[in-house]
């Protein structure tokens, strides 16, 4: 394999892990949704969303990487909120 193929193979491995983690997160989101509905809680929790963004984006020192991660996380939160509405 050449270097490009090696890097792509590593990316493929990471994509597999991401898919597994995403599936696990979705299952937990469904549990959260059920509890929120049972307890009459709103789906949207802006304070919690802000905490998530702050907590995890702090690991990035490069501003572009941090912005990209925050964009990714916002989209993930949006997907999860949509699933809770179903």
Biopython code that builds the backbone (N, CA, C, O; Angstrom):
import numpy as np
from Bio.PDB.StructureBuilder import StructureBuilder

atoms = [
    (1, "UNK", "N", (0.833, -1.192, 0.000)),
    (1, "UNK", "CA", (0.000, 0.000, 0.000)),
    (1, "UNK", "C", (0.874, 1.251, 0.000)),
    (1, "UNK", "O", (1.967, 1.268, 0.566)),
    (2, "UNK", "N", (0.374, 2.274, -0.637)),
    (2, "UNK", "CA", (1.098, 3.541, -0.579)),
    (2, "UNK", "C", (0.560, 4.373, 0.590)),
    (2, "UNK", "O", (-0.413, 4.001, 1.246)),
    (3, "UNK", "N", (1.200, 5.473, 0.822)),
    (3, "UNK", "CA", (0.848, 6.305, 1.973)),
    (3, "UNK", "C", (-0.613, 6.769, 1.934)),
    (3, "UNK", "O", (-1.293, 6.754, 2.960)),
    (4, "UNK", "N", (-1.097, 7.181, 0.759)),
    (4, "UNK", "CA", (-2.479, 7.625, 0.626)),
    (4, "UNK", "C", (-3.443, 6.498, 0.987)),
    (4, "UNK", "O", (-4.424, 6.717, 1.697)),
    (5, "UNK", "N", (-3.167, 5.313, 0.504)),
    (5, "UNK", "CA", (-4.022, 4.162, 0.822)),
    (5, "UNK", "C", (-3.988, 3.846, 2.311)),
    (5, "UNK", "O", (-5.014, 3.487, 2.890)),
    (6, "UNK", "N", (-2.829, 3.974, 2.936)),
    (6, "UNK", "CA", (-2.714, 3.745, 4.379)),
    (6, "UNK", "C", (-3.585, 4.728, 5.155)),
    (6, "UNK", "O", (-4.300, 4.346, 6.081)),
    (7, "UNK", "N", (-3.514, 5.978, 4.770)),
    (7, "UNK", "CA", (-4.305, 7.008, 5.453)),
    (7, "UNK", "C", (-5.794, 6.749, 5.244)),
    (7, "UNK", "O", (-6.589, 6.855, 6.178)),
    (8, "UNK", "N", (-6.162, 6.409, 4.015)),
    (8, "UNK", "CA", (-7.570, 6.126, 3.734)),
    (8, "UNK", "C", (-8.066, 4.907, 4.510)),
    (8, "UNK", "O", (-9.216, 4.873, 4.948)),
    (9, "UNK", "N", (-7.213, 3.921, 4.677)),
    (9, "UNK", "CA", (-7.590, 2.740, 5.460)),
    (9, "UNK", "C", (-7.860, 3.128, 6.908)),
    (9, "UNK", "O", (-8.802, 2.627, 7.521)),
    (10, "UNK", "N", (-7.038, 4.016, 7.455)),
    (10, "UNK", "CA", (-7.254, 4.493, 8.825)),
    (10, "UNK", "C", (-8.551, 5.291, 8.926)),
    (10, "UNK", "O", (-9.293, 5.170, 9.901)),
    (11, "UNK", "N", (-8.812, 6.102, 7.915)),
    (11, "UNK", "CA", (-10.064, 6.871, 7.896)),
    (11, "UNK", "C", (-11.252, 5.915, 7.854)),
    (11, "UNK", "O", (-12.241, 6.127, 8.555)),
    (12, "UNK", "N", (-11.164, 4.867, 7.039)),
    (12, "UNK", "CA", (-12.241, 3.878, 6.966)),
    (12, "UNK", "C", (-12.489, 3.226, 8.328)),
    (12, "UNK", "O", (-13.637, 3.005, 8.713)),
    (13, "UNK", "N", (-11.416, 2.921, 9.051)),
    (13, "UNK", "CA", (-11.549, 2.345, 10.396)),
    (13, "UNK", "C", (-12.249, 3.327, 11.334)),
    (13, "UNK", "O", (-13.129, 2.942, 12.103)),
    (14, "UNK", "N", (-11.856, 4.573, 11.264)),
    (14, "UNK", "CA", (-12.488, 5.596, 12.098)),
    (14, "UNK", "C", (-13.954, 5.775, 11.737)),
    (14, "UNK", "O", (-14.798, 5.933, 12.619)),
    (15, "UNK", "N", (-14.263, 5.751, 10.438)),
    (15, "UNK", "CA", (-15.657, 5.881, 10.011)),
    (15, "UNK", "C", (-16.504, 4.734, 10.564)),
    (15, "UNK", "O", (-17.657, 4.939, 10.940)),
    (16, "UNK", "N", (-15.946, 3.553, 10.612)),
    (16, "UNK", "CA", (-16.666, 2.406, 11.194)),
    (16, "UNK", "C", (-16.929, 2.650, 12.682)),
    (16, "UNK", "O", (-18.030, 2.398, 13.172)),
    (17, "UNK", "N", (-15.930, 3.135, 13.385)),
    (17, "UNK", "CA", (-16.102, 3.434, 14.812)),
    (17, "UNK", "C", (-17.121, 4.546, 15.016)),
    (17, "UNK", "O", (-17.942, 4.481, 15.931)),
    (18, "UNK", "N", (-17.072, 5.561, 14.169)),
    (18, "UNK", "CA", (-18.022, 6.663, 14.274)),
    (18, "UNK", "C", (-19.442, 6.148, 14.066)),
    (18, "UNK", "O", (-20.358, 6.542, 14.789)),
    (19, "UNK", "N", (-19.629, 5.273, 13.084)),
    (19, "UNK", "CA", (-20.960, 4.715, 12.824)),
    (19, "UNK", "C", (-21.465, 3.923, 14.032)),
    (19, "UNK", "O", (-22.639, 4.015, 14.392)),
    (20, "UNK", "N", (-20.584, 3.154, 14.650)),
    (20, "UNK", "CA", (-20.969, 2.391, 15.844)),
    (20, "UNK", "C", (-21.337, 3.327, 16.990)),
    (20, "UNK", "O", (-22.340, 3.114, 17.670)),
    (21, "UNK", "N", (-20.537, 4.348, 17.201)),
    (21, "UNK", "CA", (-20.814, 5.309, 18.270)),
    (21, "UNK", "C", (-22.080, 6.111, 17.994)),
    (21, "UNK", "O", (-22.836, 6.425, 18.913)),
    (22, "UNK", "N", (-22.305, 6.438, 16.732)),
    (22, "UNK", "CA", (-23.515, 7.162, 16.362)),
    (22, "UNK", "C", (-24.747, 6.315, 16.680)),
    (22, "UNK", "O", (-25.721, 6.816, 17.241)),
    (23, "UNK", "N", (-24.701, 5.047, 16.325)),
    (23, "UNK", "CA", (-25.826, 4.147, 16.613)),
    (23, "UNK", "C", (-26.065, 4.056, 18.119)),
    (23, "UNK", "O", (-27.210, 4.062, 18.571)),
    (24, "UNK", "N", (-25.006, 3.975, 18.877)),
    (24, "UNK", "CA", (-25.129, 3.922, 20.345)),
    (24, "UNK", "C", (-25.729, 5.224, 20.875)),
    (24, "UNK", "O", (-26.584, 5.199, 21.761)),
    (25, "UNK", "N", (-25.287, 6.348, 20.340)),
    (25, "UNK", "CA", (-25.806, 7.651, 20.772)),
    (25, "UNK", "C", (-27.289, 7.766, 20.442)),
    (25, "UNK", "O", (-28.069, 8.262, 21.256)),
    (26, "UNK", "N", (-27.681, 7.317, 19.265)),
    (26, "UNK", "CA", (-29.082, 7.379, 18.860)),
    (26, "UNK", "C", (-29.950, 6.565, 19.812)),
    (26, "UNK", "O", (-31.040, 6.999, 20.185)),
    (27, "UNK", "N", (-29.475, 5.394, 20.203)),
    (27, "UNK", "CA", (-30.241, 4.584, 21.157)),
    (27, "UNK", "C", (-30.411, 5.307, 22.491)),
    (27, "UNK", "O", (-31.476, 5.240, 23.105)),
    (28, "UNK", "N", (-29.373, 5.991, 22.936)),
    (28, "UNK", "CA", (-29.464, 6.749, 24.182)),
    (28, "UNK", "C", (-30.401, 7.949, 24.021)),
    (28, "UNK", "O", (-31.143, 8.290, 24.942)),
    (29, "UNK", "N", (-30.363, 8.575, 22.866)),
    (29, "UNK", "CA", (-31.258, 9.705, 22.589)),
    (29, "UNK", "C", (-32.714, 9.245, 22.662)),
    (29, "UNK", "O", (-33.574, 9.963, 23.174)),
    (30, "UNK", "N", (-32.978, 8.067, 22.158)),
    (30, "UNK", "CA", (-34.344, 7.522, 22.234)),
    (30, "UNK", "C", (-34.764, 7.322, 23.683)),
    (30, "UNK", "O", (-35.919, 7.568, 24.033)),
    (31, "UNK", "N", (-33.834, 6.877, 24.531)),
    (31, "UNK", "CA", (-34.123, 6.735, 25.957)),
    (31, "UNK", "C", (-34.409, 8.097, 26.598)),
    (31, "UNK", "O", (-35.341, 8.241, 27.388)),
    (32, "UNK", "N", (-33.596, 9.083, 26.246)),
    (32, "UNK", "CA", (-33.793, 10.442, 26.754)),
    (32, "UNK", "C", (-35.148, 10.973, 26.311)),
    (32, "UNK", "O", (-35.877, 11.574, 27.100)),
    (33, "UNK", "N", (-35.479, 10.747, 25.051)),
    (33, "UNK", "CA", (-36.750, 11.219, 24.516)),
    (33, "UNK", "C", (-37.922, 10.628, 25.290)),
    (33, "UNK", "O", (-38.864, 11.336, 25.645)),
    (34, "UNK", "N", (-37.856, 9.347, 25.543)),
    (34, "UNK", "CA", (-38.926, 8.675, 26.287)),
    (34, "UNK", "C", (-39.082, 9.302, 27.679)),
    (34, "UNK", "O", (-40.199, 9.589, 28.112)),
    (35, "UNK", "N", (-37.971, 9.509, 28.368)),
    (35, "UNK", "CA", (-38.025, 10.103, 29.707)),
    (35, "UNK", "C", (-38.549, 11.536, 29.662)),
    (35, "UNK", "O", (-39.345, 11.933, 30.513)),
    (36, "UNK", "N", (-38.109, 12.309, 28.677)),
    (36, "UNK", "CA", (-38.589, 13.687, 28.561)),
    (36, "UNK", "C", (-40.097, 13.724, 28.327)),
    (36, "UNK", "O", (-40.805, 14.542, 28.913)),
    (37, "UNK", "N", (-40.575, 12.836, 27.472)),
    (37, "UNK", "CA", (-42.015, 12.796, 27.198)),
    (37, "UNK", "C", (-42.789, 12.375, 28.450)),
    (37, "UNK", "O", (-43.840, 12.941, 28.752)),
    (38, "UNK", "N", (-42.275, 11.394, 29.165)),
    (38, "UNK", "CA", (-42.939, 10.924, 30.388)),
    (38, "UNK", "C", (-42.989, 12.010, 31.457)),
    (38, "UNK", "O", (-43.959, 12.118, 32.206)),
    (39, "UNK", "N", (-41.921, 12.816, 31.514)),
    (39, "UNK", "CA", (-41.820, 13.836, 32.555)),
    (39, "UNK", "C", (-42.307, 15.207, 32.088)),
    (39, "UNK", "O", (-42.259, 16.180, 32.841)),
    (40, "UNK", "N", (-42.770, 15.277, 30.857)),
    (40, "UNK", "CA", (-43.266, 16.543, 30.336)),
    (40, "UNK", "C", (-42.187, 17.588, 30.138)),
    (40, "UNK", "O", (-42.462, 18.785, 30.219)),
    (41, "UNK", "N", (-40.973, 17.157, 29.881)),
    (41, "UNK", "CA", (-39.860, 18.086, 29.686)),
    (41, "UNK", "C", (-39.737, 18.463, 28.215)),
    (41, "UNK", "O", (-40.073, 17.671, 27.335)),
    (42, "UNK", "N", (-39.259, 19.667, 27.954)),
    (42, "UNK", "CA", (-39.083, 20.071, 26.558)),
    (42, "UNK", "C", (-37.928, 19.306, 25.904)),
    (42, "UNK", "O", (-36.987, 18.881, 26.575)),
    (43, "UNK", "N", (-38.020, 19.145, 24.618)),
    (43, "UNK", "CA", (-36.952, 18.466, 23.881)),
    (43, "UNK", "C", (-35.701, 19.333, 23.860)),
    (43, "UNK", "O", (-34.592, 18.839, 24.065)),
    (44, "UNK", "N", (-35.880, 20.611, 23.615)),
    (44, "UNK", "CA", (-34.737, 21.514, 23.496)),
    (44, "UNK", "C", (-34.274, 21.973, 24.873)),
    (44, "UNK", "O", (-35.073, 22.402, 25.706)),
    (45, "UNK", "N", (-32.960, 21.871, 25.094)),
    (45, "UNK", "CA", (-32.337, 22.317, 26.338)),
    (45, "UNK", "C", (-31.088, 23.103, 25.941)),
    (45, "UNK", "O", (-29.992, 22.550, 25.856)),
    (46, "UNK", "N", (-31.272, 24.390, 25.703)),
    (46, "UNK", "CA", (-30.184, 25.221, 25.191)),
    (46, "UNK", "C", (-28.996, 25.284, 26.141)),
    (46, "UNK", "O", (-27.851, 25.358, 25.695)),
    (47, "UNK", "N", (-29.253, 25.254, 27.435)),
    (47, "UNK", "CA", (-28.161, 25.275, 28.407)),
    (47, "UNK", "C", (-27.296, 24.021, 28.258)),
    (47, "UNK", "O", (-26.068, 24.106, 28.247)),
    (48, "UNK", "N", (-27.937, 22.871, 28.144)),
    (48, "UNK", "CA", (-27.215, 21.606, 27.963)),
    (48, "UNK", "C", (-26.430, 21.619, 26.650)),
    (48, "UNK", "O", (-25.286, 21.166, 26.606)),
    (49, "UNK", "N", (-27.032, 22.128, 25.595)),
    (49, "UNK", "CA", (-26.352, 22.194, 24.301)),
    (49, "UNK", "C", (-25.093, 23.052, 24.399)),
    (49, "UNK", "O", (-24.043, 22.673, 23.881)),
    (50, "UNK", "N", (-25.192, 24.188, 25.052)),
    (50, "UNK", "CA", (-24.039, 25.080, 25.208)),
    (50, "UNK", "C", (-22.938, 24.407, 26.016)),
    (50, "UNK", "O", (-21.756, 24.550, 25.704)),
    (51, "UNK", "N", (-23.328, 23.672, 27.057)),
    (51, "UNK", "CA", (-22.346, 22.949, 27.869)),
    (51, "UNK", "C", (-21.607, 21.913, 27.038)),
    (51, "UNK", "O", (-20.390, 21.773, 27.154)),
    (52, "UNK", "N", (-22.334, 21.192, 26.205)),
    (52, "UNK", "CA", (-21.721, 20.172, 25.352)),
    (52, "UNK", "C", (-20.710, 20.802, 24.406)),
    (52, "UNK", "O", (-19.583, 20.326, 24.274)),
    (53, "UNK", "N", (-21.129, 21.880, 23.748)),
    (53, "UNK", "CA", (-20.232, 22.555, 22.808)),
    (53, "UNK", "C", (-18.970, 23.067, 23.493)),
    (53, "UNK", "O", (-17.865, 22.890, 22.981)),
    (54, "UNK", "N", (-19.133, 23.689, 24.630)),
    (54, "UNK", "CA", (-17.983, 24.245, 25.341)),
    (54, "UNK", "C", (-17.048, 23.145, 25.834)),
    (54, "UNK", "O", (-15.832, 23.224, 25.658)),
    (55, "UNK", "N", (-17.620, 22.137, 26.443)),
    (55, "UNK", "CA", (-16.822, 21.066, 27.049)),
    (55, "UNK", "C", (-15.937, 20.360, 26.032)),
    (55, "UNK", "O", (-14.752, 20.140, 26.283)),
    (56, "UNK", "N", (-16.500, 20.009, 24.901)),
    (56, "UNK", "CA", (-15.753, 19.190, 23.957)),
    (56, "UNK", "C", (-14.941, 19.995, 22.952)),
    (56, "UNK", "O", (-13.948, 19.490, 22.428)),
    (57, "UNK", "N", (-15.327, 21.212, 22.674)),
    (57, "UNK", "CA", (-14.581, 21.994, 21.692)),
    (57, "UNK", "C", (-13.292, 22.560, 22.279)),
    (57, "UNK", "O", (-12.411, 22.994, 21.537)),
    (58, "UNK", "N", (-13.178, 22.560, 23.592)),
    (58, "UNK", "CA", (-11.971, 23.095, 24.237)),
    (58, "UNK", "C", (-10.722, 22.272, 23.925)),
    (58, "UNK", "O", (-9.604, 22.755, 24.105)),
    (59, "UNK", "N", (-10.896, 21.049, 23.463)),
    (59, "UNK", "CA", (-9.740, 20.200, 23.172)),
    (59, "UNK", "C", (-9.008, 20.628, 21.898)),
    (59, "UNK", "O", (-7.900, 20.161, 21.630)),
    (60, "UNK", "N", (-9.631, 21.523, 21.107)),
    (60, "UNK", "CA", (-9.036, 21.943, 19.841)),
    (60, "UNK", "C", (-8.348, 23.291, 20.001)),
    (60, "UNK", "O", (-8.971, 24.277, 20.395)),
    (61, "UNK", "N", (-7.055, 23.324, 19.691)),
    (61, "UNK", "CA", (-6.325, 24.589, 19.804)),
    (61, "UNK", "C", (-6.380, 25.389, 18.506)),
    (61, "UNK", "O", (-6.322, 26.618, 18.534)),
    (62, "UNK", "N", (-6.490, 24.715, 17.389)),
    (62, "UNK", "CA", (-6.590, 25.402, 16.102)),
    (62, "UNK", "C", (-8.012, 25.929, 15.929)),
    (62, "UNK", "O", (-8.966, 25.153, 15.991)),
    (63, "UNK", "N", (-8.168, 27.235, 15.714)),
    (63, "UNK", "CA", (-9.511, 27.815, 15.588)),
    (63, "UNK", "C", (-10.365, 27.187, 14.475)),
    (63, "UNK", "O", (-11.577, 27.037, 14.632)),
    (64, "UNK", "N", (-9.732, 26.823, 13.358)),
    (64, "UNK", "CA", (-10.481, 26.196, 12.268)),
    (64, "UNK", "C", (-10.988, 24.812, 12.678)),
    (64, "UNK", "O", (-12.118, 24.437, 12.367)),
    (65, "UNK", "N", (-10.142, 24.065, 13.377)),
    (65, "UNK", "CA", (-10.550, 22.741, 13.846)),
    (65, "UNK", "C", (-11.679, 22.864, 14.866)),
    (65, "UNK", "O", (-12.640, 22.094, 14.845)),
    (66, "UNK", "N", (-11.546, 23.840, 15.753)),
    (66, "UNK", "CA", (-12.573, 24.067, 16.764)),
    (66, "UNK", "C", (-13.905, 24.443, 16.108)),
    (66, "UNK", "O", (-14.955, 23.929, 16.493)),
    (67, "UNK", "N", (-13.860, 25.325, 15.135)),
    (67, "UNK", "CA", (-15.083, 25.741, 14.436)),
    (67, "UNK", "C", (-15.712, 24.559, 13.695)),
    (67, "UNK", "O", (-16.933, 24.402, 13.687)),
    (68, "UNK", "N", (-14.877, 23.739, 13.079)),
    (68, "UNK", "CA", (-15.389, 22.567, 12.360)),
    (68, "UNK", "C", (-16.042, 21.586, 13.325)),
    (68, "UNK", "O", (-17.099, 21.028, 13.031)),
    (69, "UNK", "N", (-15.409, 21.378, 14.477)),
    (69, "UNK", "CA", (-15.988, 20.468, 15.461)),
    (69, "UNK", "C", (-17.314, 21.013, 15.986)),
    (69, "UNK", "O", (-18.282, 20.266, 16.130)),
    (70, "UNK", "N", (-17.358, 22.303, 16.267)),
    (70, "UNK", "CA", (-18.595, 22.901, 16.770)),
    (70, "UNK", "C", (-19.715, 22.774, 15.735)),
    (70, "UNK", "O", (-20.866, 22.525, 16.093)),
    (71, "UNK", "N", (-19.383, 22.943, 14.469)),
    (71, "UNK", "CA", (-20.372, 22.762, 13.400)),
    (71, "UNK", "C", (-20.875, 21.323, 13.370)),
    (71, "UNK", "O", (-22.075, 21.074, 13.254)),
    (72, "UNK", "N", (-19.946, 20.383, 13.477)),
    (72, "UNK", "CA", (-20.296, 18.963, 13.519)),
    (72, "UNK", "C", (-21.206, 18.669, 14.713)),
    (72, "UNK", "O", (-22.220, 17.985, 14.577)),
    (73, "UNK", "N", (-20.837, 19.188, 15.873)),
    (73, "UNK", "CA", (-21.599, 18.919, 17.094)),
    (73, "UNK", "C", (-22.990, 19.546, 17.023)),
    (73, "UNK", "O", (-23.964, 18.932, 17.458)),
    (74, "UNK", "N", (-23.093, 20.751, 16.484)),
    (74, "UNK", "CA", (-24.401, 21.389, 16.331)),
    (74, "UNK", "C", (-25.310, 20.557, 15.423)),
    (74, "UNK", "O", (-26.499, 20.399, 15.698)),
    (75, "UNK", "N", (-24.744, 20.036, 14.354)),
    (75, "UNK", "CA", (-25.528, 19.202, 13.441)),
    (75, "UNK", "C", (-25.962, 17.914, 14.136)),
    (75, "UNK", "O", (-27.097, 17.469, 13.969)),
    (76, "UNK", "N", (-25.080, 17.330, 14.899)),
    (76, "UNK", "CA", (-25.414, 16.116, 15.645)),
    (76, "UNK", "C", (-26.536, 16.392, 16.645)),
    (76, "UNK", "O", (-27.469, 15.598, 16.768)),
    (77, "UNK", "N", (-26.447, 17.495, 17.345)),
    (77, "UNK", "CA", (-27.499, 17.870, 18.300)),
    (77, "UNK", "C", (-28.815, 18.083, 17.561)),
    (77, "UNK", "O", (-29.869, 17.662, 18.037)),
    (78, "UNK", "N", (-28.761, 18.724, 16.419)),
    (78, "UNK", "CA", (-29.961, 18.967, 15.625)),
    (78, "UNK", "C", (-30.605, 17.644, 15.186)),
    (78, "UNK", "O", (-31.824, 17.494, 15.270)),
    (79, "UNK", "N", (-29.816, 16.715, 14.733)),
    (79, "UNK", "CA", (-30.321, 15.395, 14.342)),
    (79, "UNK", "C", (-30.978, 14.718, 15.521)),
    (79, "UNK", "O", (-32.061, 14.147, 15.389)),
    (80, "UNK", "N", (-30.339, 14.774, 16.668)),
    (80, "UNK", "CA", (-30.875, 14.118, 17.865)),
    (80, "UNK", "C", (-32.180, 14.755, 18.321)),
    (80, "UNK", "O", (-33.096, 14.054, 18.751)),
    (81, "UNK", "N", (-32.273, 16.088, 18.230)),
    (81, "UNK", "CA", (-33.525, 16.756, 18.590)),
    (81, "UNK", "C", (-34.641, 16.351, 17.632)),
    (81, "UNK", "O", (-35.778, 16.135, 18.052)),
    (82, "UNK", "N", (-34.318, 16.251, 16.358)),
    (82, "UNK", "CA", (-35.320, 15.823, 15.381)),
    (82, "UNK", "C", (-35.814, 14.407, 15.699)),
    (82, "UNK", "O", (-37.008, 14.125, 15.598)),
    (83, "UNK", "N", (-34.903, 13.536, 16.076)),
    (83, "UNK", "CA", (-35.307, 12.167, 16.414)),
    (83, "UNK", "C", (-36.188, 12.117, 17.657)),
    (83, "UNK", "O", (-37.049, 11.245, 17.777)),
    (84, "UNK", "N", (-35.975, 13.043, 18.574)),
    (84, "UNK", "CA", (-36.790, 13.075, 19.784)),
    (84, "UNK", "C", (-38.219, 13.539, 19.481)),
    (84, "UNK", "O", (-39.144, 13.245, 20.239)),
    (85, "UNK", "N", (-38.390, 14.247, 18.396)),
    (85, "UNK", "CA", (-39.706, 14.762, 18.026)),
    (85, "UNK", "C", (-40.574, 13.688, 17.357)),
    (85, "UNK", "O", (-41.795, 13.824, 17.288)),
    (86, "UNK", "N", (-39.946, 12.645, 16.876)),
    (86, "UNK", "CA", (-40.688, 11.609, 16.141)),
    (86, "UNK", "C", (-41.513, 10.729, 17.057)),
    (86, "UNK", "O", (-42.191, 9.814, 16.589)),
]
sb = StructureBuilder()
sb.init_structure("model")
sb.init_model(0)
sb.init_chain("A")
sb.init_seg("    ")
for serial, (resi, resn, name, xyz) in enumerate(atoms, 1):
    if name == "N":
        sb.init_residue(resn, " ", resi, " ")
    sb.init_atom(name, np.array(xyz, "f"), 0.0, 1.0, " ", f" {name:<3s}", serial, name[0])
structure = sb.get_structure()
